[in-house]
Amino acid sequence: MRFRILSAVVGIGLSALAGAAWASMDAEASAVCEACHEEHKLQMAGHKHSVAADARTPTCVSCHGPSEKHPEDPGAVKPDRRFKGANALRGNDASATCLACHEKDAKRTLWATSTHPSADVGCTSCHRVHVHSDPLLAKTSQPTVCYSCHQEQRTRVNLASRHPVAEGKMTCSDCHSVHGSAGPKLMKRDSTNDTCYLCHAEKRGPYVHPHPEATEDCATCHNPHGSSVAAMLKARPPILCQQCHTPHVAGGVGALGGQPGVFPPPVAGQYQSEVTATSSGKNTVNIWQGRSCLNCHTQVHGSNNPASGVPLGNPTPQYLFR
């Protein structure tokens, strides 16, 4: 037993010495790189890859390979691994170099499920290393990096109704987990709704009378990247609501042209609008003007109204009245 323990201790010690020896060799090789590429060393002064006191800090060799012949003739022989320019590594090959260290991080556990590697978008397609600070890690500059591919989202976040991305109060990674996710569209949580609830907790419920569409997917009604309609809705009510719901016709006053009460154009025998002070609230004015359907159905995300219905003098609660 003692011999086994002693062997284990010796093995660990030798491994540590070997690791230190390799690190020393890499540092010496990197010193040769810095003799010519001193500007990169200065540019990386504030980068996490330049923390000398951290044993995990990579060297030039860690990323670019030994490149032993490169110093002899830099113009003709390039580094073993290049990430930009001619003969650069493809996206997934470049990522493999980064993941040699970074795959130990739980945030990159689901990298293989991300749409980025399937599109051959690698780490260096988005991240910059030879800089003082990576723009992708700053909330104000991160969206600009994402917009280089996601052009539609660039347009939408500048529409009238949007999240405060342009103001720097939100950024793409507040909702999306770009390194992989179990949810749709690389959401940070397992569903779109669970991701939205991180900020919009008041919409979570549970409700006595839920709105099924709102419970299933917020994006059924909302465009989270921005819209020209208030509340980031995909269309203006009642157009949006009528994609699922049949318009009202009640009390002799309808909601669509040709139904009783809609004026103009009048239906046969109708010479003026039937919307009066005593007509039903389900009329063309309430449905097509103001807050439209929300003039009455105020609790569109769900209602906790305990009323049992008309016998008690209250509207039927499952219709999402207040």
ABEGO torsion letter per residue (X at the ends): XAAAAAAAAAAAAAAAAAAAAAAAAAAAAAAAAAAAAAAAAAAAAABAAABAABAABBBAAAAAEAGAAAAABAAABBBABBABEBGBBBAAAAAAAAAAAAAABAAAAAAAABAAAAAGBBAAAABBABBABBAAABAAAAAAAAAAABAAAAAAAABABBBBAAAGABBAAAABBAAEBABBGGBABABAAAAAAAABAAAAOBBABBBAAAAABAAAABBAAEBABBGGBABBOAAAAAAABBBBBBGGBBABBGBBGBOOBBBBGBABBABBAABBABBAAAAABEAEAAAABABAAEBABABAEAAAGBBBAAAGBX
